[in-house]
Every structure is written in structure tokens, then in C-alpha cells.
Amino acid sequence: MPVKPNGYLRIPEGSPDTPASYYYGEDDIHPPEPEEIEEKLRKVGSMGEVAARVVDRIAHEAEERKHMIGGVDHLWIMMSDTADFNPACTSVFTMRDHVTVEMMAEQLTRQSEKFPRYRQRLDSTGRLLHGATFVDDPDFNIMRHIRARRLPEPAGKKELDALVGEVIAEPWDLSRPLWDTVIVENYHDEDGAVCAIIARGHHTLADGQGFVISQLYMTSYYDDLRQMMDGAATKLHKAKRGQLLPSEYNASLAPLDPYASYTLTAPFIQLFLGLLFWLSQLGRTVFSVFWSTYQALRMVAFFFFTFWRIEMVVDEQPADARTAQREFSSSRVFSMQEIKLCQQAFSGPRPGFAVAGVPKDQRKNVRSKVKHVTLNDVVCSVMADVLGEEIRNKPAPRSIWGKTKRSINQILPSPVPFFIPISIRAPGDWSMRNLSTGANVYLPPARTLTPDISVRELHAHIHRCRYELSLFKHSLWPRFCFHVLQLSGQAPVLFPLSWFPKSKEDRMLVRLMRRWVIKPIADACLQSCKFINVVPGPAKRPITMAGVEVAKWVALPPQGGAGTIGIGVISYAGGISIAVSADRVPGSEGVTRRICESFERRFALYVARAKEVLDHQD
């Protein structure tokens, strides 16, 4: 039988009527019968039906991808899978009257109606080409997320702090909505609080700002917050179109205000202001590219210069056995007036520059036009001193590597590394998406950590920290990295942490890569800094929740890697307070309480030196 070189039969030409049996033997595969082909075509459907199914599938996939969480949301899940990392955002409220489970359930029901993620759970996690989504939990019950607890006597701050540490350390169940609320029924303190509420949310649920916004929705501050956020969105919308008064762009343009209302000149003023806005935006962007690159290079240099020799605040832990326990503490409330004293005393090129020549009774809103010191500058400067002193006073390391790091750090500069978030949330954005990026900032402690520090030394120290923070705040690279990372939400395979999940540790390659490559790199990044987050809250007056006044409010970001700490700073009712979480390690118990107490003492020293400067100006 003639055969083609490729193995197929050569059908003789001119023999169209030759029966098929001539070419196929008993053992050959028979061609499909016409009836079989017709049956398969009937099952597949017509061309139009096939096209309709394909279009439906594409539309379904597009709809799913529209609702997938972003890459930053997904990052927290992957970090939890890779390292010993618990991405918990926490708020603690102390209340001036008792709050019952029923009262709290009513408020949380309202909250979950406004923010649907509170009644949703994660779905499609662990896939490489398809990101996770939040879907409605069919078994959602608000009462499953509310617990009532009683503290052991005397049921004061110490006992509450211990309970908060327990709540922070609880593992997450990704099969249910990612939040919990604990009502502490018998807490009381010297400030008149008789109850406390602990609220915890997974960082994938929301970023710190989104979590705080959702908490404020349950309070009397909501109307003010809505007006402020919507007003900012409206103002930005008008600014982009040149529709604000000239003086609202810059005080020096106030003489043009009358012309903005004249029929003949108004269009030209609007065009001029619109061009001014966008040209200034372009100029700032071009200017920021240079400083952003400079800041990024400094950060990378500092990282490689320090990550391998960073001394942790807590005592040493085994490299592969991080403790699951956490401890927590918070400071007293510091008056915003004390912060303002520090700003007025230390802003400018020399102490007292901002208020020089200004009568005492006219200093309320005075600020320096150059080298102005912000609240963040003051708080971070104090915290750098506190952590530098805490590390210096730690007991001597026991391990050889610990002793080696201590010896090296006595010779080389050892700035304190902080990871500081940057919110890129647009005005008026009420979503709970993660809209924060951030970067490491390396702040040196003051050269003199004793109370003997002089005014000039303190001024120089604050401005060294202000310089580092200014570079960081104006950097574009964290924002650029945020948008690149967001892409991995559509396809987690784009992010290397997804390649070797814990669920596949039964495979030798995955197990080896996780132990010797992925986890060491993740741990080095997480242990290279302390997380600090400054959140603006209702700064002017107390607020109520469920009709009960909130006496004190503290908020806390997630804690990073083993041995690091999480630091939260929030403004409330005319003051600020700090909260700290850390690993609970034998040999360094009470470290969070010591840090808070040291912060109080060091901040009091800053205020005393600020008063000396201002009194000298008088």
C-alpha cells in the first residue's frame, strides 16, 4: 500500500469510489461515523451558540477581575504565608459608660451596610493567574464577630494591655470576614473610663486609614468627617479646572479675586488658574523626580549598610521559632499645645526663629516659612531617641552573632529604621481598599540621650530627622512601586512570594526554596525596620460611639518581623497618644510599657527645652 513519507496513506488519484475498507484493516482505527460527528456538533451547538458562550465567559472573567483585590491587599496574605507575620490593624477605645453587646451589634450592623467588606470573606486565594476577591459570606452573623470579656482584678490599664496583646496575636481564619470586636465589660481607669472596646481588622480588609474611617462611621464624628472629605474632593475638582478664587491657590493672588467674578474677565482668570495649577503640578513632579531618586538611592544604601546588623528592641529569639505571643501598651495623652510649643521653638534655622519679634499673645498661629517642623518631625525625633536608648540599655547578647553585631554597631553609625506609610487615598474616597504605600526612613538618635542635652543639640537633632522625613514625604518612587505592585493582584504569579506557597511544602523544591531563600529574604525585609503610623483623628473635641463618650482612643499598625515593634500615633480631642506592640519574649517582658514611659519622659524634656527657648524670646 503506497504511503506518504509522513506516514499517511497515499490515496490513488482517480479512485474516488474506492470503499474505505480497502484502506483500513481489521486492527486499524475506524473513521468516525457520520452519526457520531452530528451528535458531537449537536452537543457543541451552532456557531452562534459557541460565540455566545465565549462572550459570556469573557464578560464573566472581566467582571471578576474588576472586583479582584489589588496587589497590595494580596501582599499581606502572601507575607503571612511566607513569614511569621500577623497583619492586624488594631484600635482601642476606652468609654465613659458601659457599652453592651446589643448596642455594639447595632453600630456594627450600620457599619457593615456602609462598608460591605465587613460582611464579606476572601475567595479564590492561592491561585497564580487569578487574584482573590471579596464575596458575600452566606453564613455572616454579626454576633460571631463580637465577644464580651472580663479582666482579672484590678481590671486596670495593665490588665487591658495584656488582653490587647492576646487579641493582636490571634491567628486569622480566611474563611470568614476578617475582623473582630471585643467588649471589655469591667475595665476602669483614673480618667473615668468604665468600659473598653478592642477592634481588630486584617490589613487586607483595609489599610490603616480606611480602617479608621470605617470606625469613625460609627461615631458622632461621621458628619464632620463626611463634610471634610467631600469638601476636600470638591475643592480639588474645582482647583483642577481653575474654578477657585485666586487667593485660594495662593495668598499673593488675592488682588485678582474681584476679576474672577466679572463676566468679561472671569473666563481668562479661570484659564490662567487652571494652567497655573497644572504647570505647578508638572513642575513639582519634575523637581520630585530628582529628589525621589536621591532618596531611593539613600534608602537602598542604608538598607544594605544596616539590615544585617540591626539590633532588635526585644531579647534574642531562635531564628526559626518566633514567639506567637504579643505585648501592648499605650502612653498618656499629650496636649497638642505641647506639640505646638516644640514646633514654634525649633522651627527655622535656629531655635526661636519662628517667633522672633512676635509678641507672646500673637503667637497662636505663627509658623516658620523655612524649615518648619511638623508634628511627625517631633514625634519621630523623640521615638528615635527612645529606641536608641532602649537598644543601648539592653542586656548583652548571648549569641556569637549578637555579640558581633553589638561590637560593629559601637563603631559604625546605627540609625533607627522606621517604615512609614504614605496615604495616596484621593479626597472623598470612602473605599476600604489598601491605598497606602511607604518606605524606610533612617533616623539617627540624638548624640546626647541624657537629660543634659542642650537646646542647640536638640534643634540640630530635630532638623536631621526633619530632613530625612522631608525627602521621604516628597518621593515619587513609593507611589510608583505601589501602582506596579497593584498589577500582581490580577495575576499573583507576577509576585515571587506566590511561587512557593505553604500548601505545597510537601514538594522538596518548594520546601527548600521557602526555608533557604524566600523566608530569609522576607524576614530580612520585615526585620529591617519598625512600623510607625501617624493617623489624624478627631482632634478638636471628644466623640461618642453608641451614644457613649470615648475617653481615649489609640490605633496601632501591624508589627513587622520577629523582634520588631509596631508604633501607632493618633490625634484625639486636643491631644495625641502613642501605642506600641512587640513580641513577648522572656528576658524583655514589659518592653512596650518601658518604651511608652521613656517616650513620656523624653517628650517632657523636649517641651521643657521648648519653653526655655520661648521664654528667652520674651
C-alpha positions as CSV (number, residue, x, y, z in Angstrom):
1,M,0.0,0.0,0.0
2,P,1.6,3.3,-1.0
3,V,2.4,5.5,2.0
4,K,3.5,9.1,2.1
5,P,6.8,9.9,3.9
6,N,4.9,11.3,6.9
7,G,3.1,8.1,7.4
8,Y,-0.3,9.0,5.9
9,L,-1.8,6.8,3.2
10,R,-1.4,7.9,-0.4
11,I,-4.9,7.8,-2.0
12,P,-4.6,6.9,-5.6
13,E,-5.9,9.5,-7.9
14,G,-8.9,8.7,-9.9
15,S,-10.3,6.3,-7.3
16,P,-12.9,8.4,-5.5
17,D,-15.3,5.4,-5.3
18,T,-12.9,3.0,-3.7
19,P,-14.5,1.7,-0.4
20,A,-12.9,2.7,2.9
21,S,-12.4,-1.0,3.8
22,Y,-9.8,-1.1,1.0
23,Y,-7.6,1.2,3.1
24,Y,-8.3,0.0,6.7
25,G,-7.6,-3.3,8.0
26,E,-9.2,-5.2,10.9
27,D,-6.9,-3.6,13.5
28,D,-7.0,-0.1,12.1
29,I,-8.8,2.8,13.9
30,H,-12.1,3.3,12.0
31,P,-13.1,6.8,10.9
32,P,-15.9,8.3,12.9
33,E,-19.4,7.5,11.6
34,P,-21.4,10.5,10.3
35,E,-23.9,10.0,13.1
36,E,-21.1,10.5,15.7
37,I,-20.0,13.7,14.2
38,E,-23.5,15.0,14.0
39,E,-24.0,14.1,17.7
40,K,-20.9,16.0,18.7
41,L,-21.8,19.0,16.7
42,R,-25.3,19.0,18.3
43,K,-23.8,19.0,21.8
44,V,-21.4,21.8,20.9
45,G,-24.1,23.9,19.4
46,S,-24.3,26.2,16.5
47,M,-21.6,28.7,15.7
48,G,-23.7,31.5,17.2
49,E,-24.2,29.5,20.5
50,V,-20.5,28.8,20.8
51,A,-19.7,32.5,20.2
52,A,-22.3,33.5,22.8
53,R,-20.8,31.2,25.4
54,V,-17.3,32.6,24.7
55,V,-18.6,36.1,25.1
56,D,-20.3,35.2,28.3
57,R,-17.2,33.6,29.7
58,I,-15.1,36.7,28.8
59,A,-17.7,39.0,30.3
60,H,-17.8,36.9,33.5
61,E,-14.0,36.9,33.7
62,A,-13.8,40.7,33.1
63,E,-16.4,41.2,35.9
64,E,-14.5,39.0,38.3
65,R,-11.2,40.8,37.6
66,K,-12.9,44.2,38.1
67,H,-13.6,43.1,41.7
68,M,-10.3,41.4,42.5
69,I,-8.3,42.8,45.3
70,G,-5.2,44.8,44.5
71,G,-1.6,43.6,44.7
72,V,-1.0,45.5,47.9
73,D,-4.1,43.8,49.5
74,H,-2.8,40.5,48.3
75,L,0.7,41.2,49.6
76,W,-0.5,40.9,53.2
77,I,-1.8,37.4,52.6
78,M,1.4,36.3,50.9
79,M,3.6,37.7,53.7
80,S,1.5,35.8,56.3
81,D,2.0,32.6,54.3
82,T,5.7,33.2,53.9
83,A,6.9,34.7,57.2
84,D,5.7,34.8,60.8
85,F,3.7,37.9,60.1
86,N,0.3,38.9,61.5
87,P,-1.1,41.9,59.6
88,A,-3.5,43.1,62.2
89,C,-4.7,46.8,62.5
90,T,-6.0,47.5,66.0
91,S,-8.0,50.2,67.7
92,V,-8.6,50.5,71.4
93,F,-11.4,52.8,72.8
94,T,-11.9,53.5,76.4
95,M,-15.5,54.5,77.2
96,R,-17.0,56.7,79.9
97,D,-20.1,54.5,80.3
98,H,-20.9,50.8,79.7
99,V,-21.5,49.5,76.2
100,T,-23.5,46.3,75.8
101,V,-23.1,43.6,73.1
102,E,-26.5,44.6,71.7
103,M,-25.5,48.3,71.5
104,M,-22.3,47.4,69.7
105,A,-24.1,45.0,67.4
106,E,-26.4,47.8,66.2
107,Q,-23.5,50.0,65.4
108,L,-21.6,47.3,63.6
109,T,-24.6,46.4,61.6
110,R,-24.8,50.0,60.3
111,Q,-21.0,49.9,59.6
112,S,-21.3,46.7,57.6
113,E,-24.1,48.2,55.5
114,K,-21.9,51.2,54.7
115,F,-18.8,49.1,54.2
116,P,-19.7,45.7,52.6
117,R,-16.3,44.2,53.2
118,Y,-17.3,43.7,56.9
119,R,-19.8,41.1,55.7
120,Q,-17.6,39.5,53.1
121,R,-14.9,36.9,53.1
122,L,-12.0,36.2,50.8
123,D,-12.4,33.8,47.9
124,S,-10.1,32.3,45.2
125,T,-6.9,32.7,47.3
126,G,-3.9,30.7,46.3
127,R,-4.4,30.9,42.6
128,L,-1.5,32.1,40.4
129,L,-3.3,33.5,37.4
130,H,-6.4,34.7,39.2
131,G,-6.4,37.2,42.1
132,A,-8.6,36.8,45.2
133,T,-11.9,38.6,45.6
134,F,-14.2,39.5,48.5
135,V,-17.5,37.7,48.2
136,D,-20.6,37.9,50.5
137,D,-20.4,35.4,53.3
138,P,-23.6,33.3,53.2
139,D,-23.1,32.4,56.9
140,F,-22.4,36.0,58.1
141,N,-23.7,36.7,61.6
142,I,-22.7,39.9,63.3
143,M,-22.7,38.2,66.7
144,R,-19.9,35.8,65.6
145,H,-17.6,38.8,65.5
146,I,-18.4,40.3,68.9
147,R,-17.1,39.0,72.2
148,A,-17.5,40.2,75.7
149,R,-14.6,39.7,78.1
150,R,-13.9,40.5,81.7
151,L,-10.4,41.4,83.0
152,P,-8.9,39.9,86.1
153,E,-8.9,42.3,89.0
154,P,-7.9,45.1,89.5
155,A,-9.1,45.4,85.8
156,G,-7.0,48.4,85.1
157,K,-4.6,49.5,82.3
158,K,-2.1,46.7,82.9
159,E,-4.7,44.0,82.6
160,L,-6.3,45.7,79.5
161,D,-2.8,46.0,77.8
162,A,-2.3,42.2,78.4
163,L,-5.7,41.4,76.8
164,V,-5.0,43.7,73.8
165,G,-1.7,41.8,73.3
166,E,-3.7,38.5,73.2
167,V,-6.2,39.8,70.7
168,I,-3.4,41.1,68.4
169,A,-1.7,37.7,68.4
170,E,-4.8,35.7,67.5
171,P,-4.5,33.9,64.1
172,W,-6.8,34.7,61.2
173,D,-9.4,32.5,59.7
174,L,-9.6,33.5,56.0
175,S,-12.9,31.6,55.6
176,R,-14.8,34.3,57.5
177,P,-14.9,38.1,57.4
178,L,-11.6,39.5,58.6
179,W,-12.4,41.5,61.7
180,D,-13.3,41.1,65.4
181,T,-14.6,43.3,68.2
182,V,-14.0,42.6,71.9
183,I,-16.0,44.5,74.6
184,V,-14.2,44.7,77.9
185,E,-17.0,45.0,80.4
186,N,-15.2,45.7,83.7
187,Y,-12.3,47.9,82.7
188,H,-11.8,51.1,84.6
189,D,-9.1,53.7,85.0
190,E,-8.3,57.1,86.6
191,D,-9.6,59.0,83.6
192,G,-13.2,57.9,84.4
193,A,-13.4,55.1,81.8
194,V,-15.6,52.2,82.8
195,C,-15.5,50.0,79.7
196,A,-13.2,49.4,76.7
197,I,-13.6,48.2,73.1
198,I,-10.9,46.5,71.1
199,A,-11.4,46.4,67.3
200,R,-9.1,44.3,65.1
201,G,-9.1,44.1,61.3
202,H,-6.8,42.3,58.8
203,H,-4.7,44.6,56.6
204,T,-6.3,43.0,53.6
205,L,-9.7,44.2,54.8
206,A,-8.4,47.8,54.7
207,D,-5.3,50.0,55.1
208,G,-4.9,51.9,58.4
209,Q,-6.7,55.0,57.1
210,G,-9.6,53.0,55.7
211,F,-9.9,51.0,58.9
212,V,-10.0,54.3,61.0
213,I,-12.6,55.8,58.6
214,S,-14.8,52.8,59.0
215,Q,-14.5,53.0,62.7
216,L,-15.4,56.7,62.7
217,Y,-18.6,55.9,60.7
218,M,-20.0,54.5,64.0
219,T,-19.3,57.7,65.9
220,S,-20.7,61.2,66.3
221,Y,-17.8,62.5,64.2
222,Y,-19.1,60.9,61.0
223,D,-21.0,64.1,59.8
224,D,-17.9,66.2,60.3
225,L,-15.7,63.6,58.6
226,R,-18.0,63.4,55.6
227,Q,-18.1,67.2,55.2
228,M,-14.3,67.4,55.4
229,M,-13.7,64.5,52.9
230,D,-16.3,65.6,50.4
231,G,-15.3,69.2,50.8
232,A,-11.7,68.3,50.0
233,A,-12.8,66.3,46.9
234,T,-14.9,69.2,45.7
235,K,-12.1,71.7,46.2
236,L,-9.6,69.6,44.3
237,H,-12.1,69.1,41.5
238,K,-12.5,72.9,41.2
239,A,-8.8,73.6,41.5
240,K,-8.1,71.4,38.5
241,R,-10.5,73.5,36.4
242,G,-9.4,76.9,37.7
243,Q,-12.8,77.4,39.4
244,L,-11.5,78.5,42.8
245,L,-10.8,82.1,43.8
246,P,-7.2,83.2,43.0
247,S,-6.5,83.7,46.7
248,E,-7.3,80.0,47.4
249,Y,-4.5,79.0,45.1
250,N,-2.0,81.4,46.7
251,A,-2.5,84.4,49.1
252,S,-0.3,86.5,46.8
253,L,-3.0,86.2,44.1
254,A,-5.7,87.9,46.3
255,P,-5.7,91.1,44.2
256,L,-7.2,89.0,41.3
257,D,-10.2,87.9,43.3
258,P,-12.5,90.7,42.1
259,Y,-11.8,89.9,38.4
260,A,-12.8,86.3,39.0
261,S,-16.5,87.4,39.3
262,Y,-16.6,89.8,36.3
263,T,-18.3,88.4,33.2
264,L,-15.6,89.7,30.8
265,T,-12.5,88.7,32.8
266,A,-13.7,85.5,34.6
267,P,-13.0,83.1,31.6
268,F,-9.4,84.4,31.3
269,I,-8.9,84.2,35.1
270,Q,-10.2,80.6,35.1
271,L,-8.0,79.7,32.2
272,F,-5.0,81.3,33.9
273,L,-5.6,79.5,37.2
274,G,-6.2,76.1,35.5
275,L,-2.9,76.4,33.6
276,L,-1.2,77.6,36.8
277,F,-2.4,74.5,38.7
278,W,-1.3,72.0,36.1
279,L,2.0,73.7,35.4
280,S,2.8,73.8,39.1
281,Q,1.9,70.1,39.3
282,L,4.2,69.4,36.4
283,G,7.0,71.5,38.0
284,R,6.6,69.7,41.3
285,T,6.7,66.3,39.5
286,V,9.9,67.1,37.6
287,F,11.5,68.5,40.7
288,S,10.5,65.5,42.7
289,V,12.0,63.0,40.2
290,F,15.5,64.2,41.2
291,W,14.9,64.2,44.9
292,S,13.0,60.9,44.7
293,T,15.9,59.2,43.0
294,Y,18.3,60.6,45.6
295,Q,16.1,59.4,48.4
296,A,15.7,56.0,46.9
297,L,19.4,55.6,46.5
298,R,20.0,56.7,50.1
299,M,17.4,54.2,51.3
300,V,18.9,51.3,49.4
301,A,22.3,52.2,50.6
302,F,21.2,52.4,54.2
303,F,19.3,49.1,53.9
304,F,22.3,47.2,52.7
305,F,24.5,49.0,55.2
306,T,22.4,48.1,58.2
307,F,19.9,45.3,57.7
308,W,22.4,42.6,58.6
309,R,23.5,44.2,61.9
310,I,20.2,45.7,63.2
311,E,19.7,45.0,66.9
312,M,16.2,44.3,67.9
313,V,14.4,46.0,70.7
314,V,13.4,42.7,72.4
315,D,15.7,39.9,73.5
316,E,17.1,37.3,71.1
317,Q,14.8,34.6,69.7
318,P,15.5,31.4,67.8
319,A,15.7,32.2,64.1
320,D,13.1,29.6,63.2
321,A,10.8,29.8,66.2
322,R,9.3,33.3,66.6
323,T,7.1,33.5,69.7
324,A,3.4,33.7,68.9
325,Q,2.7,36.0,71.9
326,R,2.5,39.8,71.8
327,E,2.5,42.6,74.3
328,F,1.0,46.0,74.1
329,S,1.0,49.3,75.9
330,S,0.0,52.9,75.3
331,S,1.1,56.3,76.6
332,R,-0.7,59.1,78.4
333,V,-2.3,61.7,76.2
334,F,0.0,64.6,75.2
335,S,-1.6,68.0,74.6
336,M,-1.4,69.4,71.1
337,Q,-0.4,72.7,72.7
338,E,2.8,70.9,73.9
339,I,3.5,69.8,70.3
340,K,2.9,73.4,69.1
341,L,5.4,74.7,71.7
342,C,8.0,72.4,70.2
343,Q,7.1,73.5,66.6
344,Q,7.4,77.2,67.5
345,A,10.6,76.8,69.4
346,F,12.5,74.5,67.0
347,S,11.2,75.6,63.5
348,G,13.6,77.6,61.4
349,P,17.4,77.7,61.0
350,R,17.9,78.4,64.7
351,P,16.0,77.9,68.0
352,G,13.2,80.6,68.4
353,F,13.4,81.7,64.8
354,A,9.7,81.2,64.1
355,V,8.6,83.6,67.0
356,A,11.4,86.1,66.9
357,G,9.9,89.5,67.3
358,V,6.4,88.2,67.7
359,P,4.5,89.3,70.9
360,K,3.6,86.3,73.1
361,D,-0.2,87.0,72.8
362,Q,0.1,86.8,69.0
363,R,1.9,83.5,68.5
364,K,-1.1,81.2,68.3
365,N,-0.8,80.5,64.6
366,V,2.8,81.6,63.9
367,R,4.8,79.2,61.8
368,S,8.2,79.5,60.2
369,K,8.3,79.9,56.4
370,V,11.5,78.0,56.2
371,K,12.4,74.6,57.8
372,H,9.0,74.3,59.5
373,V,8.9,71.4,62.0
374,T,5.7,69.2,61.8
375,L,4.1,67.0,64.3
376,N,5.6,64.0,62.6
377,D,9.1,65.5,62.9
378,V,8.7,66.0,66.6
379,V,7.2,62.5,67.3
380,C,9.7,60.7,65.2
381,S,12.6,62.6,66.7
382,V,11.5,61.6,70.2
383,M,10.9,58.0,69.2
384,A,14.4,57.7,67.6
385,D,15.9,58.8,70.9
386,V,13.7,56.4,72.9
387,L,14.5,53.3,70.8
388,G,18.2,54.2,70.6
389,E,18.4,54.3,74.4
390,E,16.3,51.1,74.8
391,I,18.6,49.2,72.5
392,R,21.7,50.6,74.1
393,N,20.5,49.6,77.6
394,K,19.6,46.0,76.5
395,P,21.4,43.2,78.3
396,A,24.5,42.0,76.4
397,P,23.7,39.5,73.6
398,R,24.3,35.8,74.3
399,S,24.9,34.5,70.8
400,I,28.1,35.0,68.9
401,W,26.4,36.8,66.1
402,G,24.6,39.1,68.6
403,K,27.9,40.0,70.2
404,T,29.4,40.6,66.8
405,K,26.6,43.0,65.8
406,R,26.9,44.8,69.1
407,S,30.6,45.3,68.6
408,I,30.1,46.5,65.0
409,N,27.4,49.0,66.0
410,Q,29.6,50.6,68.6
411,I,31.9,51.6,65.7
412,L,29.6,52.2,62.7
413,P,26.6,54.7,62.7
414,S,23.4,53.0,63.6
415,P,20.3,55.0,62.7
416,V,16.9,53.7,63.8
417,P,15.0,52.4,60.7
418,F,11.3,53.2,60.5
419,F,8.8,52.0,57.9
420,I,6.4,54.9,57.5
421,P,3.2,54.6,55.4
422,I,2.2,57.2,52.8
423,S,-1.5,57.5,52.0
424,I,-2.4,58.0,48.4
425,R,-6.1,58.0,49.0
426,A,-7.9,60.6,46.9
427,P,-10.1,63.1,48.8
428,G,-13.6,61.8,49.1
429,D,-12.5,58.1,48.7
430,W,-14.6,56.1,51.2
431,S,-13.4,52.7,50.0
432,M,-11.6,50.2,52.2
433,R,-9.0,49.3,49.6
434,N,-5.4,49.5,50.6
435,L,-4.4,52.9,49.3
436,S,-1.1,53.2,51.2
437,T,2.5,52.8,50.2
438,G,5.6,53.6,52.2
439,A,9.3,53.4,52.6
440,N,12.1,53.0,55.1
441,V,13.4,56.1,56.8
442,Y,16.6,56.0,58.8
443,L,16.6,58.5,61.7
444,P,19.7,58.9,63.9
445,P,19.2,59.2,67.7
446,A,20.4,62.4,69.3
447,R,24.1,62.4,70.2
448,T,23.2,63.1,73.8
449,L,20.4,60.8,75.1
450,T,20.6,62.1,78.7
451,P,18.6,65.0,80.2
452,D,21.7,67.1,79.8
453,I,21.1,67.7,76.1
454,S,21.3,71.4,75.2
455,V,18.8,73.4,73.2
456,R,21.1,73.7,70.2
457,E,21.8,69.9,70.2
458,L,18.0,69.2,70.3
459,H,17.4,71.7,67.5
460,A,20.1,70.1,65.3
461,H,18.7,66.6,66.1
462,I,15.1,67.5,65.2
463,H,16.3,69.0,61.9
464,R,18.4,66.0,60.9
465,C,15.2,63.9,61.3
466,R,13.1,66.6,59.5
467,Y,15.5,66.4,56.6
468,E,15.2,62.6,56.2
469,L,11.4,62.8,56.6
470,S,11.1,65.6,54.0
471,L,13.0,63.5,51.4
472,F,10.7,60.6,52.1
473,K,7.4,62.6,52.0
474,H,8.2,64.1,48.6
475,S,9.4,60.9,47.0
476,L,7.6,59.6,44.0
477,W,9.1,56.1,43.9
478,P,6.9,54.6,46.7
479,R,3.9,55.7,44.7
480,F,5.3,54.3,41.5
481,C,6.1,51.0,43.3
482,F,2.5,50.9,44.7
483,H,1.0,51.0,41.2
484,V,3.4,48.4,39.9
485,L,2.6,46.1,42.8
486,Q,-1.1,46.6,42.3
487,L,-0.8,44.7,39.0
488,S,0.1,41.5,40.8
489,G,-3.4,41.4,42.2
490,Q,-4.7,40.4,38.8
491,A,-2.1,37.6,38.5
492,P,-0.3,36.8,41.7
493,V,2.2,34.8,39.7
494,L,3.8,38.2,38.9
495,F,4.9,38.4,42.6
496,P,7.7,35.8,43.5
497,L,6.2,35.1,47.0
498,S,3.3,33.3,45.3
499,W,5.6,30.7,43.6
500,F,6.3,28.7,46.7
501,P,3.1,28.6,48.9
502,K,3.0,26.7,52.2
503,S,0.2,24.5,50.8
504,K,2.9,22.9,48.5
505,E,5.6,22.3,51.1
506,D,5.3,18.5,50.5
507,R,7.3,19.2,47.4
508,M,11.0,19.2,48.1
509,L,11.9,22.2,45.8
510,V,9.1,24.3,47.4
511,R,10.3,23.3,50.9
512,L,13.9,24.1,50.2
513,M,13.1,27.4,48.5
514,R,10.9,28.5,51.3
515,R,13.4,27.6,54.0
516,W,16.6,28.8,52.5
517,V,15.6,31.6,50.0
518,I,12.1,33.0,50.4
519,K,11.7,33.2,54.1
520,P,15.2,34.6,54.8
521,I,14.6,37.4,52.3
522,A,11.1,38.1,53.7
523,D,12.4,38.1,57.3
524,A,15.3,40.4,56.4
525,C,12.9,42.9,54.9
526,L,10.4,42.7,57.8
527,Q,13.1,42.9,60.4
528,S,14.9,45.8,58.8
529,C,12.5,48.4,60.3
530,K,10.0,49.4,62.9
531,F,6.5,50.2,61.6
532,I,5.2,53.6,62.7
533,N,1.9,55.1,61.5
534,V,0.6,58.6,62.4
535,V,-3.1,58.9,61.8
536,P,-5.1,62.1,62.1
537,G,-8.2,61.6,64.2
538,P,-11.0,63.9,65.6
539,A,-8.5,66.4,67.0
540,K,-10.8,69.1,68.5
541,R,-13.3,67.5,70.8
542,P,-14.4,64.1,72.2
543,I,-16.7,62.0,70.2
544,T,-19.4,59.4,71.1
545,M,-19.9,55.8,70.0
546,A,-23.4,54.2,70.6
547,G,-24.2,57.4,72.5
548,V,-21.3,56.9,74.9
549,E,-18.3,59.3,75.1
550,V,-14.9,58.0,74.1
551,A,-12.4,58.9,76.8
552,K,-9.3,57.8,74.9
553,W,-8.6,56.3,71.5
554,V,-5.4,54.6,70.3
555,A,-4.7,52.9,67.0
556,L,-1.9,50.5,66.0
557,P,-0.5,49.4,62.7
558,P,0.7,45.8,62.1
559,Q,4.0,44.7,63.6
560,G,6.7,43.6,61.2
561,G,9.2,40.8,61.6
562,A,10.5,39.0,64.7
563,G,11.9,41.3,67.3
564,T,10.5,44.5,65.7
565,I,7.8,46.8,67.1
566,G,4.6,48.5,65.7
567,I,4.0,52.1,66.7
568,G,0.8,54.0,66.3
569,V,0.3,57.7,66.8
570,I,-3.2,59.2,66.7
571,S,-4.7,62.6,67.5
572,Y,-7.9,62.8,69.5
573,A,-9.7,65.5,71.5
574,G,-6.9,68.0,71.6
575,G,-4.1,65.6,72.2
576,I,-2.1,62.7,70.8
577,S,-1.1,59.4,72.3
578,I,1.1,56.5,71.1
579,A,0.6,52.8,71.2
580,V,3.3,50.1,70.9
581,S,3.2,46.4,70.2
582,A,6.1,43.9,70.4
583,D,6.9,40.2,70.7
584,R,6.5,38.9,74.2
585,V,9.9,37.4,74.8
586,P,11.4,36.1,78.1
587,G,14.1,38.5,79.2
588,S,12.5,41.6,77.8
589,E,8.9,41.5,79.2
590,G,7.4,44.9,79.6
591,V,9.3,46.4,76.7
592,T,6.2,48.2,75.3
593,R,5.5,49.8,78.7
594,R,9.1,50.9,79.0
595,I,9.0,52.5,75.6
596,C,5.8,54.4,76.4
597,E,7.2,55.6,79.7
598,S,10.5,56.6,78.1
599,F,8.6,58.5,75.4
600,E,6.7,60.4,78.1
601,R,9.9,61.4,79.8
602,R,11.8,62.3,76.6
603,F,8.8,64.3,75.2
604,A,8.6,66.2,78.6
605,L,12.3,67.1,78.1
606,Y,11.6,68.4,74.6
607,V,8.7,70.5,75.9
608,A,10.9,71.9,78.8
609,R,13.6,72.9,76.3
610,A,11.0,74.5,74.0
611,K,9.7,76.6,76.9
612,E,13.2,77.7,77.7
613,V,13.6,78.9,74.1
614,L,10.2,80.7,74.1
615,D,10.8,82.3,77.5
616,H,14.1,83.6,76.3
617,Q,12.3,85.2,73.3
618,D,10.0,87.0,75.8
